[in-house]
Amino acid sequence: MTSKRALITGITGQDGSYLAEQLLAQGYEVHGIVRRVALEDPERRFTRIAHLLDKITLQAASLESYPSVFSVFSGHTFDECYHLAAQSFVAESFQDGFSTMNTNINGTHYVLAALKELQPQCRFYFAGSSEMFGKVRETPQRETTPFYPRSPYGISKVAGFELTRNYREAYNLFCVSGLLFNHEGPRRGFEFVTRKITNAAVRIKLGLASELRLGNLEARRDWGHAADYVRAMRLMLQQPEPDDYVIASGESHTVREFCERAFGELDLDYADFVKVDQRFYRPTEIDELVGDASKARRILGWTPTYTFPDLVKEMIEADWAVLTQPATRNIQDMNVRVPIKKVLPKERPN
Ligand code: G4F
C-alpha cells in the first residue's frame, strides 16, 4: 500500500474510471479534474465513477484554460499526474480538427507547464496512442517505429508526445508516454466501433433494433481490455527512469471479425444484420495496427490478462445486463447515430 496522491485528468472516461479504481486499491489518494458543467449534471456525466464518488476528490477545472489548470496544481501537491483527458474520437477529429487540436495539444501543454512551474517533482503520464503510427512504417509497431498520423486526432497525439518528451529532456521532469493500442470494455463510449457493435448485437437479439450500419469492415485493430492497459500506466510511473512504452496485445483482428464474434455470442450471423454505410468511412483510414509490447513485458513486467474472445464476451454480457433491464434499456440507440454534421457558416439557411 502507498500513501501517494495522484491526479487524473479525464477521470470520468473509460480509462480514468478503471485507473481511479486501481489506484484506490493500491492506497492512493485520488483526485480528478472535471469540467464545472459535469458537476452540475452528475447523474449523466459521472456514470462510470458513480461508485467511487465518496472515495475521490473532484476538482472543477478546464483544460482549455491555463489559469484553471494552474489553480489545481496550486491547491495540492501530487506525486503522480495521469493526463488522459482528450477529444479521443478519431472520426470527430475529421469533423472538427480545430477543437481536437486545441483540447489535445494545449491541454497537454498547460498541464506540463503548470507541473514545471509548481510541482517539478510530480511524475507525469501522457496518454499517447497507436493512431500516431497511422500509415505504418513497419509491422508490428514498437517504440522506435516512426510516426505517420492519418487524422487530426493522431497529429494532436504526436504533438502531445513531443511536448512530453521535450519537457523530460529540457526540464528534467519525470514524463512518460504510453503508446496504447485500442483498448475497450463495457465502459467504452457508444461511438467507438466495439461498443457500437456489442450494443447493437444485443439490441437486435432482443428485437429492439433490426440492423447495424458500419463503415470499413476490413480495418484491422489490435484490441485489448482497458483494465489491463491502465495497469501499465501506473507501472510506467514506478520505474527508476522515465521512458515510453507500447502497450498492445500483439494480435490484430478486422472489424468484421469483431462483428462475427459478437453476434456469434448471441447465436446470430452478423452478415444478416450488418450493412455497410459510406457515412462511417473516414477521409483517411489506418488499415492495420498491431503492436509489439515486448519492452513493456520485459521492463514493466506487464502482460494482458484478457484475450480477444474474453473481451468480446464481457462486452456482450455487460450490454445484455443493461439492455434487459427496463430502467437502462433506452440509454442509447447507435443505429440512428451518425457523425454529427457541423453546420458551417456557408451552409446555414438564410
Ligand atoms: O473504434 P474506433 O472509432 O477506434 P479508432 O479510430 O481505432 O481509435 C481508438 O483507438 C485509438 C488507439 O489506436 C485511440 F487513440 C482513439 O482515441 C480511439 O480510442 O474505430 C476502429 C476502426 C476504424 O478503422 C474505423 O474506421 O473501426 C472502423 N469502423 C468501421 N465502422 C468504425 C465504424 N468505427 C466507428 N467508430 N464507427 C463505425 O461505424
Residues whose N, C-alpha, C, O or C-beta is under 5 A from the ligand:
A	BS01	G4F	S88 F89 V90 S129 S130 E131 L180 F181 N182 E191 F192 V193 T194 R213 L214 G215 N216 L217 A219 V255 F280 I286
